Amino acid sequence: MVDLLAQTGDSLVNVPQMGEQERVLAAIDIGTNSIHMVVVRIQPDLPAFTIVAREKDTVRLGDRDPDTGDLKAAVMERAIASLRRCQEIAKSFKAEQIIAVATSAVREAPNGRDFIKYIKSELGLLVNLISGQEEARRIYLGVLSGMEFDGQSHIIIDIGGGSTELILGDSHEPRSLTSTKIGAVRLTSEYITTDPISNAEFQFLQAYIKGTLERAVEEVRAALQPGETPRLVGTAGTIETLAIIQAREQLGTVPSPLTGYQLSLSYLRELVHRLRKLNNSERAAIPGMSDRRSEIVLAGALILQEAMALLGLDSLTVCERSLREGVIVDWMLTHGLIEDRLRYQTEVRQRSVIKTAHKYGVDLEHSHRVANFALSLFDQTRGVLHNWSEEERELLWAAAILHNCGHYISHSAHHKHSYYLIRNGELLGYTETDIEVMANLARYHRKSSPKKKHESYSKLASKVHRHIVSQLSAILRLAVALDRRQLGAIAGVNCEFTPERRSLHLRLQPAHLEDDCALELWSLDYNKGVFEEEFNVKLVAKLEPVAVALN
């Protein structure tokens, strides 16, 4: 990536005098093994960021109830205490915002969403659940912020407590994003019962890892160009620990920064052979073994060994940046602070939405017309009937594109099927809260208006998010009505609001002068009740064949 975010350790190289005020932000990664936080100072003029504080706490959320799969009460309390400390540290640096994400342990636990609600009630901290693919995308952004790729293809491996991500990219868009449910904590708790590990357990674990990784490796290989030789980059605690152990043994010291240090497959094989013969206390005594890492290091090292063997790569370059730094870069993209050197965040989201639309056979000509009507109504009524921002506007666009995707399952109650497909579609670039809002907007483009007794509506993160759905779904209903025959009968709409009468006139321009657009007018009249009640206005739609100025 380039000089825009390239750093030496945590200090920027050749920092110019800032013209725009610096901003302080904190990012928290609630992982299966640990809770990590970085506090960064963003220089908008560069744009770049400097890490000013780090915090890590090994809470082991992945140590779940073996019978139910639930997060354990004691572990959740440890996590709450850790998150409270993170908040205090962020506050001491005057962070304007804390962005928190949770990954596989919380994502997979039956009580994971209840835990997120508990965090919100106890700490006032909003935590977003992210999918495996979204986690991989943000890891890619984090690595790009700390390494020069120079256009060369790179495979990034991130071994976490509950999952392993494999990513292929070349400093532009990621070409492959995979997430596999094997991690150091998960495998240790599920498959290792002996200490030192028995031969039988070791052989089973090795075979299981290899079999589980094969599909992800094949997906990455399929995205490579003929003759292309990628460089392997490794991130996260397991890989950093293995690199530190190698450095101590071979160099007698640990490089600082560790980013750029190379770990060899030959050394890794020798280390795995040693680790399998040691018990936990013996592993813990190895110089460079980090806190509590000895309990899970064998499973993590074996994942890395098998991944490197399957990829046919004999060395790995360490990168100390990963998901939490990627969360920062993602925020910078979302807020328009990075433009030239990375793809726009909106492009990531839009491509993901269009890809999902194709997957479910959506009629994109119709959906684009509905989206254009929805945005036109949104823009013309902003500051008059509502004050929603560009963020809500983008969610409305996405919901309009996908509102009919439920037809893929069945025409009957397709709006409810649309909710399900959007909610479970792993849309990239969006938080879980964003996706829940989009899914609800699509759910309410027809039939019943939003009601608290509806499970999907009641699950929304806050009263504000329910208000977004109530108002924007009313706008989406009108947009759908404006293309009732799905043939572009209405060319444009002009809104005129009369405050003293609380009336909103929609002046419709037909695409063909001879078309009376009777079905569109009927559909508007049929669906306007929800809009009128939500915005406390009287809606009047009128066809005006003579061309009018469109907003």
N, C-alpha and C positions, 0 to 999 in steps of 0.2 A: 504494500500500500504505500509506502510512500512517506514523504516527510510530514504530511499533515498531522499524523498522530504518532510518528516514530519517536521513540524515547530511549534514553540510556538509563537503565534502572527505572526510577520513578521521577527523574528530572528531565525536563525538556531540553533539547539541544538548540542553542542559539535562539533563545526566547527574545523577541523584540519587545519594545515598550508597548504596553497595551493601551489602546484607545478606548475600547469598550469595557465596561465594568465586568470583572470576573464574577463567576457564579459558582456556588458550592453545592454539591449534590452528593447524596449517599445512595449506594446500591447494595441490597442484601440478597444473598443467594441462600435459600433454605433448602439444603441438600439432604441426602439420605444419611450421610455420615456427619457432616458439619454444617454449621451456620457461618457464613463468611460475609463480611461487609468491607467495602472500600468507601472512603470519603475522598472526593476529588474536587480540585479547583479547576474550573473550565475557563479557558481563555477564548472567548467567542471570535476574536479577530483572527486567530490562526487558521482554523479552529483546532484546539488541542486540549488535553487535560493532563494535570499532574496529580498523582495519588499522594494525598497528605496524611492518610491514616488507614490502617488495616485492622480488622478484628476477626478472630476465628475462635469458634467454640465447638468442640466435638460433642454433639448431643445424641447422635445415633438415633434419629427418627426412624431409620430403617429397622431398628430392633422392635418389630411389631409383634402383636399377639399372635402366636403360632396357630391358634384355632380360628380366630375371626379375621385376622389380617388387619385389625384396627391398630391405630397408633396408641401406645400405652399412655395411661394418665400421667405417670411419673415422668416419662420422656417429654410429653407435651408441656409439663410444668417447667422442666429444664429449658425447653425451647423458649417459653414465654420469658423466663428470667434472662436468657441470652439476648433475646430481641429487645428487652427493656434496656439492657446495657448498651446495645447498639444504638438505640434511640438517644440515650444520654450522651454517647460519644458524638453522634451526628449533631445533636443540639449544641454541644460545646464548640463545634466548628461552625455553627450558624448555618447548617445546611438548609437550603430553601425547600428541599423535597427529599423524601426517602422513597426509593422505588424498591419494592420487595417482590421477589418471584420465588415460587416453590416448584420443586421438580418431582421426580418419580415416587418417592416415599409418600408424600402428601397426595400426589395425583392418584395413586393406586389404592390407598387406604380407604375402606368404606366410610370411615369417619373423617376423612381428609377435609371435606368442605365444612364440616362442623368445627374442625380445628381452626380453619381460616376465619370463620365467624367468631370464634372464641378470641382469636388474636385481635380482631377488630373491636370487640366489646371491651377487652382488657386493656389494650394499648392504643386503640384508635388508629392502628396501622392497617392499611389495605394491602393485602397480599394477592398477587395474581398467580394462578396456576398456569403453567405453560406446558404445551405438548412436547413430546420428545423431539419432533422436527423443529419446533420453534426454539427449543433449548439448543439444538445443533446450530441453528442459524445465528443465534446470539453468541455462541461460543466462537463461531467463525468471525464475527465482528470484533470480538474481544482480541482474538489472535492477530487480526489485521491491524489493530491499534498498537501492537507492540513489536511487529516484525516486518521487515522488508521482504516482499515476495518477488519483486522485479518481474512480474508477468509469468513466472515459472509456476507450474502446477504444484500444489501442495495437498497432501492428505493429512488432515488433522485428526488425532485420536484423543479423546477426553474420557478417561476412566473414572467414573464417579462411584458413589456408594451403591446406587441402585441400577445404573444404566451406563452403557458405553456408547459414545457418539463417534461416528466416522463421517468426516466431511471432506469433499473434494472441491477445491477452488483455486483460483489463479490471481487473486487480488481484485477481481471484479465480482461477479455474482457467483454464489456457490453452485457448483454443477451437480453435486449430490449431497443430500442431507439424510443421514440414517441414525436411528437410535435403537439400540438393542437392549433387552432387559437382562443384561448381565453386569453386575457391579461388584466391587470388592466386599461390601457389607452383605449384600444379598446372597452371594455365593458362599461366603463364610458361614452365615447363619443357617443356610438351607442344606449345605452339602459337606461341611467339615465338622465332624464330631470327635475326632481324635487329635491328640497333641503330644508329640509331633504327628502330622498327618500320616495315616496308614497308606501303604502302597495301593490298596484297592480304592480308597477314596481319592487319592491323587490321580490315578489313571482314569477314574470315572470323571473327575472334575475337568481334567485336560481334554477328554473326548467331548464332554458336554460343551465346554467353551468353544472348541473348534467347530462343532456342529452348529452352534448357535450363531457364530460369527460369519459363517460361510456365505449366507445370503447377503449380508451387508457388504462384505468384501466384494462379492460379485457385482453388486450394484455400483460400487465405486469404480471397479475396473471397467465396467461397461461404459462409464462416462469419460474414460481416458481416450485421447486421440491415439491412432496407430503410432508406435514408436516413442510415445511420450513417457518420460521417466520422472515420476513425481518425487518430491522431497517429503519426508515424513516429519510431522511436528507433533509433539506430545504436550498435553496440559493436565493440570489438576494434581492433587496431593500425592497420589500413588506414584505417578511418573516423576514428580519432583523429588520424592524421597529416594526412589531407585537411582536417580541421577546423582543425588548428594552422596549416597553410599559409594557409588562408583568413583566419584571425584575424590572423596576422602581416601579411598584405598589406592587409587592410581596417582593422584596428584599431591596427596597429603593436605589438601585444603579444598574449600568450596568456592567456586567462582561467584563473584558478586558483580553484576547480576548473574543469575543462573540461566536466564534466557540466552540461547545460542549454544549452550553446552550440548555435546553430543553423547548419547548413550548407545552403546553397541549391542547388537543381538547376541554376539558371542559372549560378552560379559554377562548379559541378562540370563542366558541359559545356565551359565556357571553359578550365578547367584541363586536362581530358582532351585538348582540342584542342592545348594547349601541350605536354603531356607526350609526345604521340605524335610530336612533331617533335624531341625531345631525345634524346641518347644517355644512357647510364647516368651518366657522370661529370657531365654537365650537369644531370641530374635530381637527383643527389646534392648539387649546389651550391645547390639551392633552399632558402631559409631555412625551417626547421621540418621538413625531411626527416630522419626518424630513421634510426638505424644500419641499413644494408643494406636499408632499405625501398625505396630507389630502384630496386633490381633488380626488384621485383615490384609497384610501386605502380600502374603503368599498368593491369595486368590487374585489380587490386583496384578501382581507380577506375571502370573500365568496368563491372564487376559492379554497383557501386552506382548508376551512371548508368542502366543498363538496368532495374534493379529499381525505381528511383524512377519511371521513365517508365512501366513496365508497371502500377505501382500507382496512377499518376495523382496522385502526391504531390510537391509542389515544394519541400519543406523537410524537414530531418531534425534531430532533437534528439540530441545526443551524450550517451551514458552511459558513464562510465568503469568501471562494474562489468559483469561478464560471467560466464563459466563458473566461474572459480576461486572467486569470491564465492558463486556458486550452489551450489558444492560445500559451502561452509560453511553456507549456509542449509539445504541438504538434510540435513546432519549435525544441525543444531539441530532440524529437524523430526523426524528419526529418533529423537533422544534426548529428545523431549517438551518441548523448551524453547520451542517456538512452538505455540500452540494456537488462539487466537481469530482472529488476523489472516490466517493462511494456512490452507489446507486441511490436515488431518492427513496426514502422510506415509503412514500406513496406508491412508487412503482412496484416495490416488493408486495405491498398489500393488493394493489390492483391486479397484478399478474396472478396472485394466488386466488383471488376471487374469480377471475375469468377462467383459470384452469379448473376450478371447482364447477363452474357453470358448464364448461364443456363436458366434464366427467358425468354430470347428471342430465345431459341432453337439453339444457335450457335453450329456448329460442332467444338468441342474443339480440336480434333485431328488435323484437318486442321489448325485451328487458332494457335495452339501451334507451328506447323511447320512454319507457316508464321512469327510468332513472333521470333522464333529462327533464321530464315534467316535474318529478319530485324535487330536483335541485332548483328548478325555476320557481316553483311555489315556495320552497324554503327561502331562497334569496329575496324574493319579492315581499315576503311577510316578515323577514328578519328585522328587528327593531320596531316592528309594528304589532305583531301578534306573539313573537317569541324573541329570545335573545341567545339562542344556541350558537356555538362557535363552529369553526372549521372542522374540529374533531367530530362533532355530532353530524355535521354535513357529510363527512366521509362515510360514517356508519350508515347513514340513510342511503347513500349511493350504493354501498355494498349490499344492503338488504334489498334494494330495488332490483339489482341485477339478479339476485338469487331468490326472489320472492316466490317464484314458481317452480323451484327445483324439486319440490315435493311430488310433482307429477311423475318423477322417476320411480316412485314407489306405487302411487295410486292417484287417480284423479279425485276420488272421494277423500274429503278432509285433507286435501293436499297441503293446505296451509300448516297443518300440524306436522305433516311429514317434512315440510320445509324447515320447520323449527329443529327437528331432530337431525336432519342432514347438515345444517349449518352448525349446529351445536357440536357435532362430532366430526366435523370436516377437516380439522387440523389446519385452519387457515393461518398462513404465515404473516407475521408482523403485527398481529393483534393480541391483546391480552385476553384472558378468559372473560373478564368483565365486558370487553368490547364485543366478543363473540356472543355472549349471552344477550346483550342489547340487540345486536343484529338479528339473532335468531328470533327474538320476541317481535321485532319489527315485522319480519316476514310472517310470523305466526298470526299477527293481527292485521294483515292487509285485506282481510275479508272476514265475513261472519261476525262473531262476537267481538265486542271491544274489550280492552284489557280489564281484568277483574282480579282482585286480591285472592279470590278462591282458586284461581288458576295456578297450578304449581309452578309453571314456567315463569309467570309474572311475579309470583311471591318470592322466587329464588333470586331475583335481581339484587345486586349488592347494596343498594340504598334507595331511599325515597327519591333522590335526584334521578337515579337511573330509571325508576318507574315512571317519573314525570317525562323523561326523554322518550320512553317507549310510548306513553299515552299520546304525546303531542305529535311525534314524528310518524307514528303508525297512522294517525288521522290524515296526515299529509300524503303518506304513501297510498292510502285508500283512494284519494282523489286522483293521484297520478295513474293508478291502475285503471280507474274509470275512464280517464281521458284517452286510453287506447283500448277500449272495451272490445272492439272487433279485431284488434291486433293487426291492423293494416295501415296504421299511420294516418287515420282520417283527420286528426287534429294536428295542424302544423305548428301551433304555438298558443300560448295563453298569456294574457296580460291581466294583472291583478290591480284592483282599485279599491282602497279601503276608505270608508266614510265613518270617521270616529263618532260623530254625534248620533248616528243611527246604528253603530256597531254592525255595519254591513260590509261584506266583501264581495265585490263583483268580479266574476271571472269572464273576461271577454275572449272568446275562443275563435281562432282563425282556422277555417277548414282548409285542408290540403287541396280540395277540389270544390270550386264554387257551386257545382250542381248537387253536392252532397249535403243533405240536411243534418247529418250526424245525429240522427234521432236516438240511436242506441247509446251513444256516448252521453248525450244530455240526460237520457233516462237513468243511466248508471250513476251519473253525478248526483242527480236528485235522490236516488235510492241510497247512496252512501254518504250524503252530506251530513246526516244527523250526528254522527260521531264527531265530525270536525266541528260542527256548530256548537255542540255541547262542550267540547274540550276547550275551544277558544272563545266561547261566549260571543259568537257572531251569528249573523244571518248570512247564508251563502246564496248568491244569485248567479247563475251561469247563463250566458247568452252568446249565441253564435253571431259573429260579425264577419260576414264574407269579405268585406272590404279590408284590405291589408292594414294592420295596425303595427305600431312600433312595439317590438318585443324586448323584454328585459332579458 
